[in-house]
Structure formats: C-alpha cells, structure tokens
Amino acid sequence: MAITAEAVKELRDKTGISMMECKKALEEAQGDTAKAMELLQARAAHVAAKKADRELGAGVVASYIHNTGQIGAMVLLVCETDFVSKNDEFMALAKDIAMHVSAMRNEDVEALMSEQFIKDPSKTIKDLLSGATQKFGERVEVARVSCFSVR
C-alpha cells in the first residue's frame, strides 16, 4: 500500500516524531493511523529503555499556579543537553507535568510515573516521558517535584 505524504505529515503533527519514523509506522500498519500511533507508542518505551544509562546534565524548572492562587507546583524536568532543554515542546511538557502535580498533589516522583495524565487519561506520566525521549532523541526524566497549597 502506498503511503501518502499527507498521511505521514498528519501523523507527524499528532506525535512530533520524525517523518521517517512516522512513514515506517504507517507502512507497518498498512496505512491505519490508529495502528501506527500504537506502534509508535510501543517503540517509545523501547527507545527510552535503550537510553536509560545516559547522563542527564541539563533541564528546566517549570511552575504552575492554579487560577485561584491557592495551589501550585514546581517540576524539575531533566534531559541530556541544553539544546533539548531550551526546546519549546520540552518546556511545555514540564509545565504540563507541573499542572498535573498541582492537580494530583503528589510529590513522590516514583508514584507520579504511574498516574494517568490529567489532560489525556489514556497515557501515564511515564508514557509522556517515553514519548519525549523518542521525540527528542534524549533521555528525559522528572528529577524533583514540589507542591504548595494554602490548605
């Protein structure tokens, strides 16, 4: 089955993963976008496992304050290089995780990994990090979290 450039671009826009990886996934899934997404998610975990021993020397601190001003959170999201840590998508991921932490009020990084992400319950925080590792080509981890509230 011939895979169109539009189908590859659509999958890339949804995932942020390289055009070549998206094309390979679509070919393997015989043009089925949903199946290709599942294949890419499965590969993300494999890619993350291969990069697990790499040194983390860069990162970003992100914060989120709920609109009531009553609760907030800070997250230290780390990666391997400054190049990735300055990426807008990386910073947005850190902010999303900070928002999740403020909503769930969980300061245990290990327990945080298994929680369903509040913006997309079909994914866990660990899934988000695996996807980021695949997207950026670097190991990505939550190093520390802190939650603050008035009550």
Backbone torsions as a table, in degrees:
resi	resn	phi	psi	omega
1	MET	NA	133.7	179.5
2	ALA	-80.7	130.7	179.2
3	ILE	-97.9	126.1	-177.9
4	THR	-81.8	155.9	178.0
5	ALA	-63.3	-33.4	179.6
6	GLU	-64.7	-40.5	179.4
7	ALA	-65.6	-40.6	178.5
8	VAL	-64.3	-44.9	-179.3
9	LYS	-63.1	-40.6	179.2
10	GLU	-61.7	-44.3	179.1
11	LEU	-66.3	-39.7	178.2
12	ARG	-62.8	-42.5	179.1
13	ASP	-62.9	-35.4	179.4
14	LYS	-73.3	-35.6	-171.2
15	THR	-107.4	-28.9	-175.5
16	GLY	79.6	4.7	-178.6
17	ILE	-85.7	155.4	-174.4
18	SER	-55.2	154.0	-180.0
19	MET	-59.3	-41.7	-178.2
20	MET	-64.0	-43.9	178.7
21	GLU	-64.5	-39.4	178.5
22	CYS	-64.9	-41.9	179.2
23	LYS	-63.9	-44.5	178.9
24	LYS	-59.7	-43.8	-179.3
25	ALA	-64.7	-41.2	178.6
26	LEU	-66.0	-39.6	177.7
27	GLU	-63.4	-44.7	179.6
28	GLU	-64.2	-34.0	-179.2
29	ALA	-89.7	6.0	179.7
30	GLN	54.4	42.5	174.7
31	GLY	86.6	-4.5	-179.8
32	ASP	-80.3	109.3	-175.8
33	THR	-62.3	-42.0	-179.4
34	ALA	-62.8	-42.6	178.5
35	LYS	-65.2	-39.7	178.7
36	ALA	-63.2	-38.7	177.3
37	MET	-62.3	-42.3	178.4
38	GLU	-63.0	-41.8	178.3
39	LEU	-62.0	-42.7	180.0
40	LEU	-65.4	-37.6	178.0
41	GLN	-66.3	-39.7	178.2
42	ALA	-65.3	-39.6	178.6
43	ARG	-67.5	-31.2	-179.3
44	ALA	-60.2	-42.0	179.2
45	ALA	-64.9	-39.1	178.6
46	HIS	-65.6	-43.6	179.1
47	VAL	-62.6	-43.3	179.6
48	ALA	-61.6	-40.8	-179.6
49	ALA	-64.6	-37.6	-179.9
50	LYS	-67.4	-27.0	-176.1
51	LYS	-99.8	8.4	-173.0
52	ALA	-62.5	-24.0	-177.0
53	ASP	-97.0	4.0	-179.8
54	ARG	-74.0	148.2	-179.6
55	GLU	-78.3	137.4	179.2
56	LEU	-101.8	111.6	-175.5
57	GLY	-119.4	4.1	-178.5
58	ALA	-141.3	174.9	178.6
59	GLY	165.9	-169.3	-178.7
60	VAL	-147.3	145.2	172.3
61	VAL	-101.1	126.5	178.9
62	ALA	-122.9	149.5	178.5
63	SER	-129.7	158.5	175.7
64	TYR	-142.3	128.3	175.1
65	ILE	-117.9	122.0	179.3
66	HIS	-62.7	152.7	-174.0
67	ASN	-61.6	-18.0	177.4
68	THR	-78.7	-16.5	-176.7
69	GLY	74.9	10.1	-176.2
70	GLN	-95.0	-19.3	-177.9
71	ILE	-146.2	146.7	178.5
72	GLY	-156.6	169.9	-179.5
73	ALA	-149.3	155.4	173.8
74	MET	-127.8	143.1	-178.8
75	VAL	-133.1	136.9	170.9
76	LEU	-104.7	107.6	178.0
77	LEU	-103.9	122.4	-174.5
78	VAL	-113.0	155.3	179.1
79	CYS	-148.1	-171.4	-174.7
80	GLU	-86.8	-35.2	-173.5
81	THR	-131.9	157.5	174.9
82	ASP	-62.8	-32.5	-179.3
83	PHE	-55.0	-47.4	180.0
84	VAL	-73.8	-40.0	-176.4
85	SER	-63.6	-21.9	179.4
86	LYS	-94.1	-0.5	179.7
87	ASN	-70.6	135.3	-178.9
88	ASP	-59.1	-38.4	-179.9
89	GLU	-68.5	-35.8	177.2
90	PHE	-64.3	-45.6	179.4
91	MET	-65.1	-36.4	177.5
92	ALA	-66.0	-38.5	176.9
93	LEU	-61.6	-44.0	178.6
94	ALA	-60.9	-42.3	179.3
95	LYS	-65.6	-41.2	177.8
96	ASP	-62.2	-40.0	178.7
97	ILE	-67.7	-37.8	176.3
98	ALA	-62.7	-40.0	177.6
99	MET	-63.5	-42.9	178.2
100	HIS	-60.3	-45.4	-179.7
101	VAL	-61.0	-41.6	-179.3
102	SER	-67.7	-32.3	178.9
103	ALA	-74.5	-40.0	-175.7
104	MET	-91.5	-17.0	-179.9
105	ARG	54.2	44.6	180.0
106	ASN	-113.0	120.7	-179.2
107	GLU	-105.8	6.3	178.3
108	ASP	-93.5	109.5	-175.5
109	VAL	-59.5	-41.3	-178.6
110	GLU	-63.6	-44.2	179.1
111	ALA	-69.0	-33.0	179.6
112	LEU	-58.3	-36.4	-175.6
113	MET	-59.5	-31.7	-176.7
114	SER	-92.6	-3.3	-179.1
115	GLU	-74.9	146.1	174.4
116	GLN	-72.5	133.3	-179.5
117	PHE	-67.3	131.3	-173.3
118	ILE	-64.9	-28.5	178.8
119	LYS	-81.0	-23.4	-178.9
120	ASP	-149.9	88.3	-175.7
121	PRO	-61.1	-11.2	177.6
122	SER	-75.8	-8.5	-179.3
123	LYS	-122.4	148.3	171.9
124	THR	-97.0	170.7	176.2
125	ILE	-62.5	-37.2	177.3
126	LYS	-61.2	-39.8	177.1
127	ASP	-61.7	-40.9	178.3
128	LEU	-60.8	-43.2	-179.3
129	LEU	-68.7	-38.0	176.7
130	SER	-63.8	-42.1	177.0
131	GLY	-63.0	-40.0	178.3
132	ALA	-66.0	-39.0	177.6
133	THR	-61.6	-41.9	178.9
134	GLN	-68.0	-42.5	-177.1
135	LYS	-66.9	-45.4	-174.8
136	PHE	-90.2	-15.9	-179.4
137	GLY	75.4	18.0	179.3
138	GLU	-135.7	155.3	174.2
139	ARG	-66.9	134.4	-179.5
140	VAL	-130.4	131.0	-179.4
141	GLU	-142.8	153.8	168.8
142	VAL	-88.1	117.6	-178.4
143	ALA	-87.7	-43.8	-178.2
144	ARG	-149.9	152.5	173.6
145	VAL	-138.7	152.4	176.5
146	SER	-147.8	137.0	-178.7
147	CYS	-121.7	138.9	-179.8
148	PHE	-127.0	138.6	176.3
149	SER	-148.9	156.2	178.6
150	VAL	-70.6	-37.2	-179.5
151	ARG	-114.4	NA	NA
